[in-house]
């Protein structure tokens, strides 16, 4: 009889330890899953996403270039401003030194030597006007140059014209001028009728006397450039009778310079 074979129980744990390969250790809680008291501590740390830092380069704004035209206008404006300041300074100094005043004009008398109709129905008029010119300045003289023009008007109609004589008027001088004016006006009959109606309605006849005179101003020994002055006088006379005394009821004159 065969020997009974003894069967010894195997230690399953030891056999498994020897024969079975050892499985890798896996954490109970995977990374990124819900938190566990005994999980991996690294699972609780959240790292921010990686960002690449790009350096900021500050660029300077481009400089504005002034064009030649802009610079030209700037220089021109500066020179003009400087010139105006210099002229103003000189004018102010001269004014303080010489203290100039405007001349004064007045119409003293008016005599009519001719005022009648001609054969062609035009009106012929000749006036003799006495004008007083005053220079009130202490240090300023006035040269009355040639080329002056003086005229007498009635409601836009030129009755007669003439010119002032050429002369020099010194400091604080008063000069009386006798000026002869003559002229002819078309449609004289209509003009005479209008004058008669004006005299009957108001008792006066309004006349305008205009003077355009070129002059040179003398400041001490300095003779300035030629300028022109204008005189505008308003006269109210009683009549336009020939060879009779004409009464000037009202008279006013305005004076101004112009280049």
C-alpha positions in Angstrom: 0.0 0.0 0.0 1.4 3.0 -1.0 2.6 5.5 1.5 0.0 8.0 2.3 1.1 11.3 1.0 0.9 14.0 3.5 -0.8 17.0 2.3 0.4 20.1 4.2 -1.8 23.2 3.9 -0.1 26.0 2.2 0.1 29.4 3.7 -1.7 31.4 1.2 -0.4 34.6 2.4 3.2 33.5 2.1 2.6 31.9 -1.2 1.0 35.0 -2.5 3.9 37.0 -1.2 6.3 34.8 -3.1 4.6 34.1 -6.3 2.3 37.0 -6.9 3.9 40.3 -8.0 3.5 43.2 -5.7 1.0 45.7 -6.9 2.0 49.3 -6.9 0.7 51.4 -4.1 -2.2 53.6 -5.2 -3.4 56.4 -3.0 -6.9 55.9 -1.7 -8.0 59.3 -3.0 -6.8 60.3 -6.4 -5.2 63.7 -6.9 -7.7 66.4 -7.6 -10.7 64.4 -6.1 -12.6 65.4 -3.0 -10.6 66.2 0.1 -9.9 63.5 2.6 -8.6 63.6 6.1 -5.8 61.2 5.2 -5.3 62.0 1.6 -2.2 63.3 -0.2 -1.4 66.8 1.2 -0.2 67.8 -2.3 -3.8 67.4 -3.5 -4.8 70.5 -1.5 -2.3 72.9 -3.1 -3.6 74.6 -6.2 -0.9 76.2 -8.3 -1.8 79.2 -10.6 -1.5 78.7 -14.3 1.9 79.7 -15.7 1.9 83.1 -17.3 4.8 84.5 -19.3 5.7 88.1 -18.3 6.2 90.3 -21.3 8.3 93.5 -20.6 6.5 96.8 -21.4 8.5 99.1 -23.6 7.7 102.7 -23.2 8.0 104.6 -26.5 8.5 108.3 -26.7 5.9 110.2 -28.7 7.3 111.5 -32.0 8.4 115.2 -31.9 6.4 117.6 -34.0 8.5 119.3 -36.6 7.6 122.8 -37.4 7.4 123.5 -41.0 9.3 126.4 -42.6 6.1 128.2 -43.3 5.1 128.1 -39.7 8.5 129.4 -38.6 8.3 132.2 -41.3 4.9 133.4 -40.0 6.2 133.3 -36.4 9.2 135.4 -37.2 7.1 137.8 -39.3 4.6 138.3 -36.5 7.3 138.8 -34.0 9.0 141.5 -36.2 5.7 143.3 -36.8 4.9 143.3 -33.1 8.3 144.7 -32.3 7.9 147.3 -35.0 4.5 148.3 -33.6 6.0 148.6 -30.1 8.9 150.8 -31.3 6.5 153.1 -33.3 4.2 153.3 -30.3 7.1 154.2 -28.0 8.3 156.9 -30.4 4.8 158.3 -30.9 4.2 158.4 -27.1 7.5 160.2 -26.5 6.8 162.8 -29.2 3.3 163.3 -27.8 4.6 163.9 -24.3 7.3 166.3 -25.5 5.3 168.4 -28.0 1.7 167.8 -26.8 0.1 168.4 -30.3 -3.4 169.8 -30.7 -5.7 169.9 -33.8 -6.0 173.2 -35.7 -9.3 175.0 -35.5 -11.3 176.4 -38.3 -14.3 178.8 -38.4 -16.3 180.5 -41.1 -16.5 184.2 -40.3 -18.4 185.6 -43.3 -19.9 184.7 -46.6 -20.5 187.1 -49.5 -22.3 186.2 -52.7 -21.1 188.2 -55.8 -22.8 186.0 -58.5 -25.9 183.8 -58.2 -28.0 183.8 -61.3 -29.2 181.7 -64.2 -27.3 181.5 -67.4 -28.6 181.2 -71.0 -28.5 177.4 -70.8 -30.5 177.3 -67.6 -27.5 176.5 -65.4 -26.9 178.3 -62.1 -23.7 180.3 -61.9 -22.5 181.1 -58.4 -19.5 183.0 -57.0 -18.9 183.1 -53.2 -16.3 185.0 -51.2 -15.7 183.1 -47.9 -13.7 184.4 -45.0 -12.0 181.5 -43.0 -10.1 181.8 -39.8 -7.4 179.1 -39.1 -5.9 178.8 -35.7 -2.8 176.8 -34.6 -3.0 176.4 -30.8 0.3 174.5 -30.5 3.3 175.8 -28.7 5.9 173.6 -30.4 4.1 172.4 -33.6 4.0 174.3 -36.9 1.8 173.5 -39.9 2.8 173.7 -43.6 -0.3 174.1 -45.8 0.8 172.5 -49.1 -0.6 172.9 -52.6 -3.4 170.7 -53.9 -6.1 171.7 -51.5 -9.8 171.7 -52.4 -12.7 173.6 -50.9 -16.3 173.4 -52.0 -19.8 174.5 -50.9 -22.8 172.1 -51.1 -26.6 172.3 -50.8 -28.4 169.0 -50.3 -25.9 167.0 -52.3 -25.5 169.7 -55.1 -22.1 171.3 -55.5 -22.6 175.0 -55.9 -19.0 176.3 -56.2 -15.4 175.2 -55.4 -11.9 176.6 -55.0 -8.6 176.1 -53.1 -6.8 177.4 -50.1 -3.5 179.3 -50.5 -0.2 177.7 -49.7 1.4 179.0 -46.5 3.2 178.2 -43.2 1.4 178.7 -39.9 3.7 179.0 -36.9 3.2 178.3 -33.2 0.0 179.8 -31.7 -0.7 181.6 -34.9 -4.1 182.8 -36.2 -4.5 183.3 -40.0 -7.5 184.8 -41.7 -8.0 183.6 -45.3 -10.2 185.1 -48.0 -11.1 182.4 -50.4 -12.9 182.9 -53.7 -15.2 180.0 -54.9 -17.0 179.7 -58.2 -18.9 177.2 -60.2 -21.9 176.2 -62.4 -24.7 173.8 -61.7 -27.0 172.2 -64.2 -30.8 172.6 -63.9 -30.5 175.9 -62.1 -34.2 176.8 -62.2 -35.1 173.7 -60.2 -32.4 174.4 -57.7 -33.5 178.1 -57.2 -37.1 176.9 -56.6 -35.9 174.5 -54.0 -33.8 177.2 -52.2 -36.8 179.6 -52.1 -39.1 176.9 -50.7 -36.5 176.1 -48.0 -36.1 179.7 -47.0 -39.9 180.2 -46.8 -40.4 177.1 -44.7 -37.6 177.3 -42.2 -36.2 180.9 -42.6 -32.7 179.5 -43.2 -30.7 177.8 -45.9 -28.4 174.9 -44.8 -25.0 174.8 -46.6 -22.1 172.4 -46.2 -18.5 173.6 -46.6 -15.9 170.9 -47.2 -12.1 171.3 -47.1 -9.5 168.7 -48.2 -6.0 170.1 -47.4 -2.6 168.4 -47.6 -0.2 169.5 -44.8 3.2 168.8 -43.3 3.6 168.9 -39.5 6.8 170.5 -38.1 7.9 169.2 -34.7 10.7 171.5 -33.6 13.2 171.2 -36.5 11.7 167.9 -37.7 9.4 168.1 -40.7 7.2 165.0 -40.9 5.7 163.3 -44.0 2.7 164.8 -45.9 -0.7 164.0 -44.6 -4.2 165.3 -45.3 -6.8 166.8 -43.1 -10.5 167.2 -43.7 -12.7 170.0 -42.4 -16.5 169.7 -42.5 -18.5 172.8 -41.7 -22.3 173.2 -41.4 -23.7 176.6 -42.1 -27.2 178.0 -41.7 -27.6 181.3 -43.5 -30.6 183.6 -43.9 -30.5 184.0 -47.7 -28.6 183.7 -50.9 -29.1 187.3 -52.1 -26.5 188.8 -54.4 -24.4 191.7 -53.0 -26.3 191.7 -49.7 -25.0 191.0 -46.3 -25.4 187.3 -45.6 -26.0 186.4 -42.0 -24.6 183.2 -40.7 -27.1 181.9 -38.1 -25.2 178.8 -37.0 -21.8 177.4 -37.8 -19.9 174.3 -36.6 -16.8 172.7 -38.0 -15.2 169.2 -37.5 -11.6 168.5 -38.2 -9.7 165.2 -38.7 -6.5 163.9 -40.2 -6.1 161.0 -42.6 -3.2 159.5 -44.5 
